[in-house]
């Protein structure tokens, strides 16, 4: 069974030994996607996407390609980037007010610090996350 994928057209801007860098720009197809409000990789005006591939010799700078990521991975990224921090914020706020009886302003600050620590942790784990969230090249566009 074929997995649903999000596709985006891009241009190869850099080649390295085991990866290429593709620049994508927002297209009108993003407007029909259900995850467009939470997507941070495919909804920017210009975004550079690193794609690991052993076939770098098949691509040249300036080539147009179609890149994909599975919808499942896209939703997982939304969960990690937006849903979990919101849950952490609410839990930290609730615990600091009810359990530790802190003032609301202090509780709000504690909650924000918990979320900041979560994002810092994600930033430090970027090397692990980038292994899991891989874009791939579906096809090279030939004219």
N, CA, C and O atoms as a MOPAC input file, in Angstrom:
PM7 MOZYME 1SCF
protein

 N      0.84200 1    -1.18800 1     0.00000 1
 C      0.00000 1     0.00000 1     0.00000 1
 C      0.88100 1     1.24400 1     0.00000 1
 O      1.84900 1     1.31800 1     0.75800 1
 N      0.56100 1     2.20100 1    -0.82800 1
 C      1.34300 1     3.42400 1    -0.97300 1
 C      1.01800 1     4.39500 1     0.15600 1
 O     -0.14500 1     4.62100 1     0.48800 1
 N      2.07500 1     4.96500 1     0.74100 1
 C      1.86900 1     5.94800 1     1.79600 1
 C      1.55700 1     7.29700 1     1.17400 1
 O      2.07800 1     7.63100 1     0.11000 1
 N      0.70000 1     8.08000 1     1.84200 1
 C      0.42700 1     9.43400 1     1.38500 1
 C      1.65000 1    10.29200 1     1.65900 1
 O      2.27900 1    10.20100 1     2.71300 1
 N      1.96800 1    11.12100 1     0.68800 1
 C      3.14800 1    11.97600 1     0.80800 1
 C      2.78800 1    13.41200 1     0.48600 1
 O      1.86300 1    13.68800 1    -0.27800 1
 N      3.53500 1    14.31100 1     1.08400 1
 C      3.47400 1    15.71500 1     0.73300 1
 C      4.59800 1    15.94200 1    -0.26400 1
 O      5.74200 1    15.56900 1    -0.00800 1
 N      4.27800 1    16.55300 1    -1.39800 1
 C      5.26500 1    16.78400 1    -2.43900 1
 C      5.46200 1    18.27400 1    -2.64600 1
 O      4.54300 1    19.07200 1    -2.46500 1
 N      6.69000 1    18.63600 1    -3.03400 1
 C      7.00100 1    20.03400 1    -3.29700 1
 C      8.07100 1    20.09700 1    -4.36600 1
 O      9.01700 1    19.30900 1    -4.35300 1
 N      7.92600 1    21.02000 1    -5.27800 1
 C      8.90500 1    21.23400 1    -6.33400 1
 C     10.01200 1    22.13900 1    -5.80200 1
 O      9.74300 1    23.10500 1    -5.08800 1
 N     11.25300 1    21.82100 1    -6.15100 1
 C     12.38000 1    22.62400 1    -5.70200 1
 C     13.50800 1    22.61700 1    -6.71600 1
 O     13.44100 1    21.94900 1    -7.74800 1
 N     14.55000 1    23.38000 1    -6.39400 1
 C     15.71100 1    23.50600 1    -7.27000 1
 C     16.96200 1    23.13900 1    -6.47700 1
 O     17.15300 1    23.60200 1    -5.35200 1
 N     17.81000 1    22.30300 1    -7.07400 1
 C     19.06900 1    21.92100 1    -6.43400 1
 C     19.98600 1    23.14400 1    -6.42300 1
 O     20.26700 1    23.73000 1    -7.46900 1
 N     20.45100 1    23.52300 1    -5.22100 1
 C     21.33600 1    24.69000 1    -5.12700 1
 C     22.74900 1    24.32800 1    -4.67100 1
 O     23.66800 1    25.13500 1    -4.80300 1
 N     22.92600 1    23.10700 1    -4.13200 1
 C     24.24700 1    22.70400 1    -3.65800 1
 C     24.35200 1    21.19100 1    -3.67400 1
 O     23.39400 1    20.48300 1    -3.36400 1
 N     25.53300 1    20.70400 1    -4.04200 1
 C     25.80200 1    19.26400 1    -4.02500 1
 C     26.98300 1    19.00100 1    -3.11300 1
 O     27.96800 1    19.73900 1    -3.11600 1
 N     26.87000 1    17.93700 1    -2.33100 1
 C     27.98200 1    17.46600 1    -1.52900 1
 C     28.11500 1    15.97200 1    -1.76500 1
 O     27.34900 1    15.40000 1    -2.54000 1
 N     29.05900 1    15.34100 1    -1.12300 1
 C     29.34200 1    13.93700 1    -1.41600 1
 C     28.13200 1    13.02300 1    -1.22900 1
 O     27.84300 1    12.19400 1    -2.09100 1
 N     27.42300 1    13.17100 1    -0.10500 1
 C     26.31300 1    12.25600 1     0.18100 1
 C     24.98000 1    12.96400 1     0.37400 1
 O     24.03700 1    12.36700 1     0.89500 1
 N     24.88400 1    14.22000 1    -0.03500 1
 C     23.62500 1    14.94400 1     0.11200 1
 C     23.56000 1    16.09800 1    -0.88300 1
 O     24.57100 1    16.57500 1    -1.39900 1
 N     22.33800 1    16.51600 1    -1.12400 1
 C     22.12200 1    17.70900 1    -1.92500 1
 C     21.22200 1    18.65000 1    -1.14300 1
 O     20.45500 1    18.21900 1    -0.28200 1
 N     21.31900 1    19.92900 1    -1.44600 1
 C     20.48800 1    20.94300 1    -0.81900 1
 C     19.52400 1    21.44400 1    -1.88600 1
 O     19.93400 1    21.84900 1    -2.97400 1
 N     18.23700 1    21.40800 1    -1.55700 1
 C     17.19500 1    21.83400 1    -2.48400 1
 C     16.47900 1    23.03700 1    -1.89600 1
 O     16.07600 1    23.02800 1    -0.73300 1
 N     16.32400 1    24.07900 1    -2.71700 1
 C     15.58000 1    25.27000 1    -2.29300 1
 C     14.16100 1    25.12900 1    -2.79900 1
 O     13.92900 1    24.88400 1    -3.98300 1
 N     13.21400 1    25.28800 1    -1.88900 1
 C     11.80300 1    25.22400 1    -2.25700 1
 C     11.16300 1    26.55900 1    -1.94900 1
 O     11.64500 1    27.31500 1    -1.10500 1
 N     10.08200 1    26.84100 1    -2.63500 1
 C      9.29300 1    28.02300 1    -2.31900 1
 C      7.83300 1    27.65100 1    -2.25000 1
 O      7.40000 1    26.66500 1    -2.84500 1
 N      7.07300 1    28.45100 1    -1.51500 1
 C      5.67000 1    28.13400 1    -1.28100 1
 C      4.90300 1    28.16300 1    -2.59400 1
 O      5.06000 1    29.06800 1    -3.41300 1
 N      4.08700 1    27.16500 1    -2.76500 1
 C      3.22500 1    27.05700 1    -3.94000 1
 C      1.77500 1    27.04300 1    -3.49100 1
 O      1.48000 1    26.84400 1    -2.31300 1
 N      0.88900 1    27.25100 1    -4.42400 1
 C     -0.53200 1    27.27600 1    -4.09300 1
 C     -1.02900 1    25.91600 1    -3.60400 1
 O     -2.08600 1    25.84300 1    -2.97700 1
 N     -0.28900 1    24.83700 1    -3.87700 1
 C     -0.71900 1    23.51800 1    -3.40800 1
 C     -0.71200 1    23.43700 1    -1.89000 1
 O     -1.43400 1    22.62300 1    -1.31400 1
 N      0.09100 1    24.26600 1    -1.23400 1
 C      0.11900 1    24.25900 1     0.23100 1
 C     -1.23400 1    24.68100 1     0.80700 1
 O     -1.60700 1    24.25600 1     1.90000 1
 N     -1.95900 1    25.51000 1     0.07500 1
 C     -3.23000 1    26.00500 1     0.60600 1
 C     -4.27200 1    24.91000 1     0.76200 1
 O     -5.20700 1    25.06300 1     1.54800 1
 N     -4.13400 1    23.80300 1     0.02700 1
 C     -5.10800 1    22.72300 1     0.13400 1
 C     -4.72900 1    21.66800 1     1.16400 1
 O     -5.51700 1    20.76400 1     1.44100 1
 N     -3.53800 1    21.77400 1     1.73000 1
 C     -3.06200 1    20.77800 1     2.69400 1
 C     -3.70200 1    21.00400 1     4.06000 1
 O     -3.83400 1    22.14300 1     4.50700 1
 N     -4.09500 1    19.92500 1     4.71700 1
 C     -4.71800 1    20.03200 1     6.03700 1
 C     -3.72000 1    20.46500 1     7.11100 1
 O     -4.12300 1    21.04800 1     8.11800 1
 N     -2.43600 1    20.19600 1     6.92000 1
 C     -1.43400 1    20.52200 1     7.93800 1
 C     -0.71800 1    21.84000 1     7.65600 1
 O      0.29000 1    22.13300 1     8.29900 1
 N     -1.21200 1    22.63900 1     6.71300 1
 C     -0.48600 1    23.84000 1     6.29500 1
 C     -0.27300 1    24.84800 1     7.42600 1
 O      0.72300 1    25.57200 1     7.42900 1
 N     -1.19500 1    24.90100 1     8.38200 1
 C     -1.06600 1    25.86000 1     9.47200 1
 C      0.05300 1    25.52000 1    10.43300 1
 O      0.57800 1    26.40800 1    11.10400 1
 N      0.42200 1    24.27700 1    10.51200 1
 C      1.44400 1    23.84500 1    11.46000 1
 C      2.76200 1    23.48400 1    10.78300 1
 O      3.77100 1    23.28800 1    11.46000 1
 N      2.76200 1    23.39700 1     9.48000 1
 C      3.96500 1    22.95900 1     8.76300 1
 C      5.02200 1    24.04800 1     8.78800 1
 O      4.73200 1    25.21400 1     8.51800 1
 N      6.24600 1    23.66500 1     9.11300 1
 C      7.32500 1    24.64700 1     9.11800 1
 C      8.37200 1    24.35400 1     8.07000 1
 O      9.27500 1    25.16700 1     7.87400 1
 N      8.29200 1    23.23900 1     7.39500 1
 C      9.29100 1    22.91200 1     6.39200 1
 C      8.85600 1    23.28400 1     4.99200 1
 O      9.67300 1    23.73800 1     4.19100 1
 N      7.59800 1    23.10300 1     4.68700 1
 C      7.16700 1    23.31800 1     3.31500 1
 C      6.32500 1    24.57400 1     3.12000 1
 O      5.82200 1    24.79400 1     2.01800 1
 N      6.15400 1    25.39700 1     4.13600 1
 C      5.27100 1    26.53400 1     3.94500 1
 C      5.97600 1    27.87600 1     3.90800 1
 O      5.30000 1    28.89800 1     3.79600 1
 N      7.26700 1    27.92800 1     3.99400 1
 C      8.00300 1    29.18600 1     3.95700 1
 C      8.12500 1    29.67200 1     2.52400 1
 O      7.94200 1    28.90100 1     1.58200 1
 N      8.43600 1    30.95300 1     2.36000 1
 C      8.65200 1    31.49100 1     1.01900 1
 C      9.84000 1    30.79800 1     0.36700 1
 O      9.70600 1    30.25300 1    -0.72900 1
 N     10.98300 1    30.80900 1     1.00900 1
 C     12.16400 1    30.08700 1     0.53200 1
 C     12.71000 1    29.27000 1     1.68400 1
 O     12.91000 1    29.78700 1     2.78300 1
 N     12.94900 1    28.00600 1     1.43400 1
 C     13.45200 1    27.10700 1     2.46900 1
 C     14.44900 1    26.16000 1     1.83700 1
 O     14.22300 1    25.64300 1     0.74300 1
 N     15.55700 1    25.93500 1     2.53200 1
 C     16.55300 1    24.98600 1     2.05500 1
 C     16.37400 1    23.66700 1     2.78600 1
 O     16.35500 1    23.62100 1     4.01600 1
 N     16.24300 1    22.59000 1     2.01200 1
 C     16.02100 1    21.25600 1     2.55000 1
 C     17.23300 1    20.40000 1     2.21200 1
 O     17.66000 1    20.32900 1     1.05900 1
 N     17.78000 1    19.75100 1     3.23700 1
 C     18.91400 1    18.83400 1     3.03900 1
 C     18.37200 1    17.43600 1     2.78300 1
 O     17.56600 1    16.91300 1     3.55300 1
 N     18.83000 1    16.84100 1     1.68400 1
 C     18.36000 1    15.50600 1     1.31500 1
 C     19.56400 1    14.58800 1     1.16400 1
 O     20.42600 1    14.79800 1     0.31000 1
 N     19.60100 1    13.57600 1     2.00400 1
 C     20.69600 1    12.60000 1     1.91800 1
 C     20.40300 1    11.62500 1     0.78300 1
 O     19.30900 1    11.07000 1     0.68900 1
 N     21.39000 1    11.42900 1    -0.06800 1
 C     21.24600 1    10.52200 1    -1.19400 1
 C     22.61400 1    10.03300 1    -1.64200 1
 O     23.60600 1    10.75600 1    -1.54500 1
 N     22.65800 1     8.83000 1    -2.12100 1
 C     23.89800 1     8.28300 1    -2.67200 1
 C     24.00200 1     8.58900 1    -4.16800 1
 O     25.03500 1     8.33100 1    -4.78700 1
 N     22.93900 1     9.13400 1    -4.74100 1
 C     22.89600 1     9.40300 1    -6.17300 1
 C     23.16800 1    10.86600 1    -6.50500 1
 O     22.53500 1    11.41200 1    -7.40800 1
 N     24.07900 1    11.50600 1    -5.80900 1
 C     24.33400 1    12.92800 1    -6.06400 1
 C     24.83400 1    13.17700 1    -7.47900 1
 O     24.64000 1    14.26700 1    -8.01700 1
 N     25.47400 1    12.18400 1    -8.09100 1
 C     25.99700 1    12.35900 1    -9.44900 1
 C     24.86800 1    12.51800 1   -10.47000 1
 O     25.10300 1    13.00200 1   -11.57700 1
 N     23.65200 1    12.11800 1   -10.11100 1
 C     22.51400 1    12.24000 1   -11.02300 1
 C     21.87900 1    13.63000 1   -11.00900 1
 O     20.97100 1    13.90300 1   -11.79400 1
 N     22.34500 1    14.50300 1   -10.12900 1
 C     21.74400 1    15.83100 1    -9.99100 1
 C     22.81900 1    16.89600 1   -10.17800 1
 O     23.96600 1    16.73200 1    -9.76200 1
 N     22.41700 1    17.98500 1   -10.81200 1
 C     23.30300 1    19.12500 1   -11.01200 1
 C     22.66600 1    20.35800 1   -10.40000 1
 O     21.44700 1    20.42600 1   -10.24300 1
 N     23.48900 1    21.32300 1   -10.06000 1
 C     22.98200 1    22.58700 1    -9.53500 1
 C     22.07800 1    23.20700 1   -10.59200 1
 O     22.45500 1    23.31800 1   -11.75800 1
 N     20.88900 1    23.60600 1   -10.17600 1
 C     19.91100 1    24.18000 1   -11.08900 1
 C     18.83600 1    23.20200 1   -11.53700 1
 O     17.82600 1    23.61700 1   -12.10500 1
 N     19.03600 1    21.89900 1   -11.28900 1
 C     18.02700 1    20.89800 1   -11.65700 1
 C     16.76700 1    21.09200 1   -10.82000 1
 O     16.83800 1    21.36300 1    -9.62100 1
 N     15.61700 1    20.94800 1   -11.46900 1
 C     14.35100 1    20.98100 1   -10.74700 1
 C     13.98300 1    19.55800 1   -10.35400 1
 O     14.09300 1    18.62800 1   -11.15400 1
 N     13.54100 1    19.40200 1    -9.10200 1
 C     13.19300 1    18.08800 1    -8.57700 1
 C     11.89200 1    18.17800 1    -7.78900 1
 O     11.46700 1    19.25600 1    -7.37400 1
 N     11.27900 1    17.02800 1    -7.59600 1
 C     10.11600 1    16.91100 1    -6.71400 1
 C     10.59400 1    16.20100 1    -5.45200 1
 O     11.09500 1    15.07900 1    -5.52100 1
 N     10.44000 1    16.85700 1    -4.29000 1
 C     10.82200 1    16.22600 1    -3.03500 1
 C      9.56500 1    15.82900 1    -2.27900 1
 O      8.50700 1    16.43900 1    -2.43700 1
 N      9.70000 1    14.79600 1    -1.45300 1
 C      8.54200 1    14.28700 1    -0.70800 1
 C      8.92400 1    13.98300 1     0.73800 1
 O     10.08700 1    13.75100 1     1.06800 1
 N      7.91200 1    13.99300 1     1.57300 1
 C      8.00000 1    13.47200 1     2.93300 1
 C      6.64400 1    12.83900 1     3.20700 1
 O      5.61400 1    13.34400 1     2.76100 1
 N      6.64700 1    11.74000 1     3.93500 1
 C      5.37000 1    11.07800 1     4.19900 1
 C      4.51000 1    11.93700 1     5.11700 1
 O      5.01500 1    12.64500 1     5.98800 1
 N      3.22100 1    11.85900 1     4.90600 1
 C      2.27600 1    12.59200 1     5.74300 1
 C      2.42000 1    12.17400 1     7.19800 1
 O      2.29800 1    12.99800 1     8.10400 1
 N      2.68100 1    10.88000 1     7.42000 1
 C      2.85100 1    10.36000 1     8.78200 1
 C      4.00700 1    11.07900 1     9.49100 1
 O      3.87300 1    11.47700 1    10.64800 1
 N      5.14600 1    11.24400 1     8.79400 1
 C      6.27300 1    11.94500 1     9.40200 1
 C      5.97100 1    13.42400 1     9.59000 1
 O      6.40800 1    14.03000 1    10.56800 1
 N      5.22800 1    14.00200 1     8.66100 1
 C      4.83700 1    15.40300 1     8.80400 1
 C      3.99100 1    15.62500 1    10.04400 1
 O      4.18100 1    16.59900 1    10.77300 1
 N      3.05500 1    14.71100 1    10.27700 1
 C      2.20500 1    14.82400 1    11.46400 1
 C      3.00000 1    14.58200 1    12.74400 1
 O      2.73600 1    15.20500 1    13.77200 1
 N      3.96600 1    13.68300 1    12.68000 1
 C      4.82500 1    13.44200 1    13.84000 1
 C      5.63800 1    14.69600 1    14.16500 1
 O      5.83700 1    15.02900 1    15.33300 1
 N      6.10200 1    15.38400 1    13.13100 1
 C      6.84400 1    16.62600 1    13.33600 1
 C      5.96600 1    17.68900 1    13.98900 1
 O      6.42400 1    18.41700 1    14.86900 1
 N      4.71600 1    17.77900 1    13.56500 1
 C      3.77600 1    18.72500 1    14.17400 1
 C      3.55700 1    18.37700 1    15.64000 1
 O      3.50300 1    19.26700 1    16.48900 1
 N      3.43200 1    17.09600 1    15.94000 1
 C      3.25300 1    16.65500 1    17.31900 1
 C      4.44600 1    17.07200 1    18.18400 1
 O      4.27100 1    17.62100 1    19.27200 1
 N      5.63600 1    16.80900 1    17.69700 1
 C      6.84700 1    17.12500 1    18.46400 1
 C      7.05200 1    18.63400 1    18.60700 1
 O      7.45000 1    19.11200 1    19.67000 1
 N      6.78400 1    19.37000 1    17.55100 1
 C      7.08500 1    20.80500 1    17.55100 1
 C      6.01100 1    21.67200 1    18.19500 1
 O      6.32000 1    22.74500 1    18.71200 1
 N      4.74700 1    21.22800 1    18.17500 1
 C      3.68100 1    22.10200 1    18.64400 1
 C      2.79000 1    21.50600 1    19.72300 1
 O      2.47100 1    22.18800 1    20.69700 1
 N      2.38400 1    20.26200 1    19.57600 1
 C      1.43200 1    19.67300 1    20.52100 1
 C      2.09300 1    19.36500 1    21.86300 1
 O      1.57400 1    19.75000 1    22.91100 1
 N      3.23300 1    18.67200 1    21.83800 1
 C      3.91500 1    18.34700 1    23.10400 1
 C      4.31300 1    19.59100 1    23.91000 1
 O      4.13400 1    19.59200 1    25.12800 1
 N      4.84300 1    20.64500 1    23.28400 1
 C      5.14800 1    21.84200 1    24.08100 1
 C      3.90200 1    22.46300 1    24.71900 1
 O      3.96400 1    22.96800 1    25.83900 1
 N      2.78600 1    22.42600 1    24.01400 1
 C      1.54700 1    22.95500 1    24.58800 1
 C      1.12800 1    22.13700 1    25.80400 1
 O      0.72700 1    22.68800 1    26.83000 1
 N      1.22600 1    20.82500 1    25.67800 1
 C      0.89000 1    19.94900 1    26.80800 1
 C      1.82900 1    20.21400 1    27.98400 1
 O      1.38400 1    20.29600 1    29.12900 1
 N      3.11900 1    20.34700 1    27.70400 1
 C      4.08500 1    20.66600 1    28.77200 1
 C      3.76600 1    21.99800 1    29.43700 1
 O      3.86100 1    22.12500 1    30.65800 1
 N      3.38800 1    22.98700 1    28.64000 1
 C      3.04700 1    24.30500 1    29.17900 1
 C      1.87800 1    24.21000 1    30.14600 1
 O      1.92300 1    24.77200 1    31.24100 1
 N      0.84200 1    23.50600 1    29.74500 1
 C     -0.35400 1    23.38600 1    30.58600 1
 C     -0.04900 1    22.59400 1    31.85800 1
 O     -0.48100 1    22.98000 1    32.94400 1
 N      0.68500 1    21.49900 1    31.73300 1
 C      1.03000 1    20.69000 1    32.91100 1
 C      1.90300 1    21.48000 1    33.88100 1
 O      1.66600 1    21.46500 1    35.08900 1
 N      2.91400 1    22.17100 1    33.35200 1
 C      3.78700 1    22.96200 1    34.22400 1
 C      3.01400 1    24.07900 1    34.91700 1
 O      3.24800 1    24.36700 1    36.09100 1
 N      2.10100 1    24.70100 1    34.19600 1
 C      1.29000 1    25.76800 1    34.79500 1
 C      0.38800 1    25.20500 1    35.89500 1
 O      0.29600 1    25.77300 1    36.98300 1
 N     -0.26500 1    24.10100 1    35.60500 1
 C     -1.15000 1    23.48300 1    36.58900 1
 C     -0.37700 1    23.05400 1    37.84100 1
 O     -0.79500 1    23.33500 1    38.96400 1
 N      0.75400 1    22.37000 1    37.63600 1
 C      1.53400 1    21.90200 1    38.78200 1
 C      2.08700 1    23.04500 1    39.62400 1
 O      2.07500 1    22.98700 1    40.85300 1
 N      2.56900 1    24.07400 1    38.95500 1
 C      3.15900 1    25.17300 1    39.72300 1
 C      2.11100 1    25.96600 1    40.49100 1
 O      2.42000 1    26.52200 1    41.54400 1
 N      0.89800 1    26.03400 1    39.99900 1
 C     -0.16100 1    26.74900 1    40.72600 1
 C     -0.77200 1    25.86800 1    41.80100 1
 O     -0.88100 1    26.28500 1    42.95400 1
 N     -1.17300 1    24.65300 1    41.43900 1
 C     -1.90100 1    23.79500 1    42.37300 1
 C     -0.98800 1    23.05100 1    43.34700 1
 O     -1.26000 1    23.01200 1    44.54700 1
 N      0.07600 1    22.47100 1    42.84200 1
 C      0.92900 1    21.63600 1    43.67900 1
 C      1.91900 1    22.46800 1    44.50400 1
 O      2.13200 1    22.20600 1    45.68800 1
 N      2.51500 1    23.46600 1    43.86100 1
 C      3.53600 1    24.25800 1    44.54700 1
 C      3.02300 1    25.59500 1    45.05000 1
 O      3.77100 1    26.34300 1    45.67900 1
 N      1.77400 1    25.90800 1    44.79000 1
 C      1.10500 1    27.12900 1    45.26700 1
 C      1.89200 1    28.40200 1    44.93200 1
 O      2.00700 1    29.31000 1    45.75500 1
 N      2.42400 1    28.44900 1    43.72400 1
 C      3.14200 1    29.64800 1    43.29200 1
 C      2.15400 1    30.67900 1    42.75600 1
 O      1.04300 1    30.34300 1    42.34700 1
 N      2.57900 1    31.93700 1    42.76700 1
 C      1.75000 1    33.00200 1    42.20600 1
 C      1.57700 1    32.75700 1    40.70600 1
 O      2.39900 1    32.09300 1    40.07500 1
 N      0.50700 1    33.30000 1    40.15400 1
 C      0.22800 1    33.07100 1    38.73700 1
 C      1.34900 1    33.58200 1    37.83700 1
 O      1.70400 1    32.93100 1    36.85400 1
 N      1.90000 1    34.73000 1    38.16500 1
 C      2.96900 1    35.28800 1    37.32400 1
 C      4.22000 1    34.40900 1    37.37700 1
 O      4.86800 1    34.19300 1    36.35200 1
 N      4.55900 1    33.90700 1    38.55100 1
 C      5.70700 1    33.00700 1    38.69000 1
 C      5.41900 1    31.68400 1    37.98500 1
 O      6.29600 1    31.11800 1    37.33300 1
 N      4.19500 1    31.19900 1    38.11700 1
 C      3.80000 1    29.96300 1    37.45300 1
 C      3.89300 1    30.09500 1    35.93500 1
 O      4.34500 1    29.17400 1    35.25500 1
 N      3.47200 1    31.22400 1    35.41400 1
 C      3.56900 1    31.46500 1    33.97400 1
 C      5.02600 1    31.47100 1    33.53400 1
 O      5.36100 1    30.90700 1    32.49300 1
 N      5.88100 1    32.09200 1    34.30500 1
 C      7.30800 1    32.13200 1    33.98900 1
 C      7.91300 1    30.72100 1    34.03400 1
 O      8.68900 1    30.34300 1    33.15600 1
 N      7.55300 1    29.95700 1    35.05800 1
 C      8.03500 1    28.57500 1    35.17200 1
 C      7.58600 1    27.76700 1    33.95600 1
 O      8.37400 1    27.00700 1    33.39400 1
 N      6.34100 1    27.92200 1    33.55200 1
 C      5.81800 1    27.19400 1    32.39500 1
 C      6.57100 1    27.55100 1    31.12400 1
 O      6.90300 1    26.67500 1    30.32500 1
 N      6.83800 1    28.82500 1    30.93900 1
 C      7.59900 1    29.25700 1    29.76300 1
 C      9.02400 1    28.71700 1    29.79400 1
 O      9.57500 1    28.35500 1    28.75500 1
 N      9.61400 1    28.66100 1    30.96900 1
 C     10.96000 1    28.10600 1    31.09400 1
 C     10.97300 1    26.60800 1    30.77500 1
 O     11.92400 1    26.10900 1    30.17300 1
 N      9.93000 1    25.89900 1    31.17400 1
 C      9.82800 1    24.46900 1    30.85600 1
 C      9.75400 1    24.27500 1    29.33600 1
 O     10.41900 1    23.39700 1    28.78700 1
 N      8.95400 1    25.08800 1    28.67100 1
 C      8.83700 1    24.99100 1    27.20900 1
 C     10.15900 1    25.38800 1    26.54000 1
 O     10.58100 1    24.75400 1    25.57400 1
 N     10.80100 1    26.42600 1    27.05000 1
 C     12.10600 1    26.83200 1    26.49900 1
 C     13.12800 1    25.70600 1    26.66400 1
 O     13.92000 1    25.44800 1    25.75800 1
 N     13.11100 1    25.03900 1    27.81600 1
 C     14.01800 1    23.90400 1    28.03600 1
 C     13.70800 1    22.76600 1    27.06800 1
 O     14.62700 1    22.10000 1    26.59100 1
 N     12.43200 1    22.53400 1    26.77200 1
 C     12.03000 1    21.49800 1    25.81600 1
 C     12.58500 1    21.81200 1    24.42600 1
 O     13.15400 1    20.94000 1    23.76900 1
 N     12.41700 1    23.06500 1    23.98000 1
 C     12.92800 1    23.44200 1    22.65700 1
 C     14.45200 1    23.40800 1    22.61200 1
 O     15.03200 1    23.06100 1    21.58400 1
 N     15.10000 1    23.76100 1    23.70700 1
 C     16.56100 1    23.66200 1    23.76500 1
 C     16.99200 1    22.20600 1    23.64100 1
 O     17.96200 1    21.89500 1    22.95100 1
 N     16.27100 1    21.32100 1    24.30800 1
 C     16.53700 1    19.88100 1    24.20400 1
 C     16.36600 1    19.41500 1    22.75300 1
 O     17.20100 1    18.66800 1    22.24400 1
 N     15.30100 1    19.84700 1    22.09200 1
 C     15.10300 1    19.48400 1    20.67900 1
 C     16.25000 1    19.99800 1    19.81600 1
 O     16.73300 1    19.30200 1    18.92400 1
 N     16.67400 1    21.21600 1    20.09300 1
 C     17.77800 1    21.80400 1    19.33900 1
 C     19.04500 1    20.96500 1    19.50600 1
 O     19.75700 1    20.71800 1    18.53300 1
 N     19.32400 1    20.53300 1    20.71300 1
 C     20.51300 1    19.72500 1    20.98000 1
 C     20.39700 1    18.32200 1    20.38200 1
 O     21.41300 1    17.68400 1    20.10300 1
 N     19.16800 1    17.83600 1    20.18400 1
 C     18.94300 1    16.50800 1    19.61700 1
 C     18.70200 1    16.56500 1    18.10500 1
 O     18.23100 1    15.59400 1    17.51300 1
 N     19.02000 1    17.68400 1    17.49300 1
 C     18.78500 1    17.87800 1    16.06900 1
 C     19.41400 1    16.77700 1    15.22100 1
 O     18.82100 1    16.34500 1    14.23200 1
 N     20.59600 1    16.32200 1    15.59300 1
 C     21.27000 1    15.27400 1    14.82300 1
 C     20.46600 1    13.97800 1    14.82500 1
 O     20.47500 1    13.24500 1    13.83600 1
 N     19.77700 1    13.69100 1    15.91900 1
 C     18.94100 1    12.48700 1    15.97500 1
 C     17.63500 1    12.67800 1    15.20400 1
 O     17.17500 1    11.78100 1    14.49800 1
 N     17.05900 1    13.85300 1    15.35400 1
 C     15.80100 1    14.12800 1    14.66900 1
 C     15.98200 1    14.17600 1    13.15700 1
 O     15.11100 1    13.72900 1    12.41100 1
 N     17.10200 1    14.71300 1    12.70700 1
 C     17.32500 1    14.81200 1    11.26200 1
 C     17.48500 1    13.43800 1    10.62400 1
 O     17.24000 1    13.28700 1     9.42700 1
 N     17.88800 1    12.44300 1    11.39000 1
 C     17.96600 1    11.07500 1    10.86400 1
 C     16.57900 1    10.49300 1    10.64100 1
 O     16.37100 1     9.70200 1     9.72100 1
 N     15.63900 1    10.88300 1    11.48000 1
 C     14.29000 1    10.32700 1    11.39600 1
 C     13.42100 1    11.04900 1    10.37500 1
 O     12.63400 1    10.42000 1     9.66800 1
 N     13.56200 1    12.36600 1    10.29900 1
 C     12.71600 1    13.16500 1     9.41500 1
 C     13.47000 1    13.47000 1     8.13000 1
 O     14.07400 1    14.53200 1     7.97400 1
 N     13.41800 1    12.51900 1     7.22500 1
 C     14.14000 1    12.65600 1     5.96500 1
 C     13.20100 1    12.93600 1     4.81100 1
 O     12.17200 1    12.28300 1     4.63500 1
 N     13.58800 1    13.92500 1     4.03600 1
 C     12.93300 1    14.16900 1     2.75600 1
 C     13.61000 1    13.25400 1     1.74100 1
 O     14.74600 1    12.82100 1     1.93700 1
 N     12.90800 1    12.97300 1     0.67600 1
 C     13.49700 1    12.18900 1    -0.40200 1
 C     13.13300 1    12.84100 1    -1.73100 1
 O     12.20100 1    13.64000 1    -1.82200 1
 N     13.89100 1    12.47800 1    -2.75000 1
 C     13.61200 1    13.00600 1    -4.07600 1
 C     12.75800 1    11.99300 1    -4.81000 1
 O     13.15300 1    10.84100 1    -4.98700 1
 N     11.60400 1    12.42600 1    -5.22700 1
 C     10.69500 1    11.54700 1    -5.96700 1
 C     11.13900 1    11.43800 1    -7.41700 1
 O     11.21100 1    10.34400 1    -7.97600 1
 N     11.43800 1    12.58500 1    -8.02000 1
 C     11.84300 1    12.57000 1    -9.41600 1
 C     12.55100 1    13.86400 1    -9.79000 1
 O     12.37800 1    14.90300 1    -9.15300 1
 N     13.33700 1    13.76700 1   -10.82000 1
 C     13.99200 1    14.91300 1   -11.42900 1
 C     13.10400 1    15.38100 1   -12.57400 1
 O     12.68100 1    14.57900 1   -13.40600 1
 N     12.82800 1    16.65600 1   -12.61400 1
 C     11.96500 1    17.19100 1   -13.66100 1
 C     12.82100 1    17.47600 1   -14.89400 1
 O     13.77400 1    18.25300 1   -14.84100 1
 N     12.46900 1    16.84500 1   -15.97700 1
 C     13.18800 1    17.07800 1   -17.22600 1
 C     12.27400 1    17.80100 1   -18.19300 1
 O     11.06800 1    17.56000 1   -18.24600 1
 N     12.86800 1    18.67200 1   -18.93700 1
 C     12.05200 1    19.47500 1   -19.86400 1
 C     12.29200 1    19.07100 1   -21.27600 1
 O     11.69400 1    19.63800 1   -22.19100 1

